[in-house]
Amino acid sequence: MTDPIDELLAGLRTDVPEMSEEAFDAGRTRLATHIDAPVPVVATEPYISVTPLRKKRLLRSLPRRLVASAAAAVALAAAVPVVQAARTDGAAPVATAAAQLNAAADRINPVDEPIRPGQFRYTITHRWALGEVMQEYERGNCQLPPGKGGPVVRLDDDDAKLRPCKKLPGGDLRLLQETTTEHWVPADLTQNCLWRNTTTGRYRWLVGDDERGRAVGFPMPRRESSEYAPPGCTDGARWLSGRLSPAFVAALPRDPRQLHDLLRRENLMTLPHPDKAFLDNVDLALDSGFASADLRAALYRALALMPGLRITEQFANLDGKKGTAFGLSRDGIRTDLIIDPATGQFIGMREITETDSSGLPRGSVVNYSSVANPVVVDRVRATH
């Protein structure tokens, strides 16, 4: 029978003479030395540490030629640098959140696309948000629990009391529904803007399904659209309005510290979570379609001054766009703003559950939006 070791080594050099006893003993000694030597371990945070395997005593049973080949392999490996795999789970970022935000601000194209009289800047925000939550209770001559939407029914007889409504199997029903928000902002801001809000009718169940929803009268999303044209684009003068005007956005300071302090003062009234409101307001300005290149850079630098902001994911994906997620956690919900670090483009935001609560498992995306950069169009309602 052919020795398998001979087959394995058949492709090696054949011009080497048969190994002598002295060469064999020397090779075995070198191999044992390398095996017994301690393996250095680098345990810095951004990398995966390596623990050496326990030594096994195999030398006595190995053929001479295999020992010689192993000794050569050890010598070759010693000459090759070891490359450790960087962690890709986002837990150990390459740079701090502040450093990456400032770098993204540096990469923003400082010149916005020019716009001529009669043209419009068009922006669209695509959003999936948590829709109406409905608790499944029986309907009829019973009293719903407080806060569940049921009116208090009073009978003529004061002594008569309604029995509590029984909770049906299955618990809460929750779904995400899709909406779009479109802005057309004219070059001449004395003209009217146009804002269009659309519920597309598309939805995704987080808890429940169509059959259960119809059985309890769940309000299934349907397509609806509305348009609003504020005269002179003047509507929306404060953060709390949820809608900002071009003039309001244009007047914001470009100094990062001043902008940070302004946002901080505005959010003091949103206690107990002004930091969450801070992120929401930065998102509101960035996806308004009104923020010029210099203001977008200032917003990134102001955000970099926020204590507690961290990189939650290096390669977040929204609608096929990838960027770095900068997030903050409050009350079991993490809010992320996502920015392409290579171009400085604002991609969107998302909210993710960090605990198992309200019938939703940890890690559920309960709200996200993706934003397209403004494009210049020739007429209102045009999209390209």
Number of C-alpha atoms within 10 A of each C-alpha: 3 6 7 9 11 12 10 10 13 10 8 11 8 9 6 7 7 9 12 10 10 8 13 15 14 13 20 17 14 15 20 14 11 14 14 10 8 9 12 9 11 12 10 8 12 16 14 14 12 12 10 9 7 7 9 7 8 8 14 9 8 10 11 19 16 15 21 20 15 15 20 15 12 14 14 10 11 11 8 8 7 8 6 12 10 13 14 13 11 16 14 17 19 14 10 13 23 21 13 22 27 21 18 22 26 17 16 20 14 14 9 13 12 10 16 12 9 13 18 27 26 27 22 23 20 17 21 22 19 19 20 15 14 18 18 22 20 15 13 8 11 17 21 23 15 9 7 13 10 13 11 12 11 11 10 6 7 7 7 9 12 14 10 13 17 14 15 12 9 11 15 18 21 24 22 22 23 23 21 18 20 20 27 28 27 26 17 16 16 11 16 18 25 20 20 16 17 16 19 15 13 14 19 16 15 18 17 15 13 10 9 15 17 11 9 16 10 18 12 15 17 12 11 11 13 10 13 12 16 15 13 17 22 18 17 17 15 14 19 14 9 12 13 22 22 22 16 16 20 13 9 15 15 18 15 19 17 14 19 24 13 14 22 16 13 17 22 14 12 14 10 11 13 17 22 19 21 22 22 19 20 20 19 16 22 23 25 22 26 23 20 17 18 16 24 23 27 23 28 25 26 24 24 23 17 17 10 12 19 19 25 24 20 21 17 20 16 17 12 8 15 16 24 25 27 26 22 21 19 13 9 13 19 19 23 27 25 30 26 22 22 14 15 23 23 24 26 27 24 21 21 18 22 18 14 12 10 10 12 17 14 14 14 15 20 20 19 22 23 23 24 16 16 21 18 21 20 17 15 18 15 12 17 10
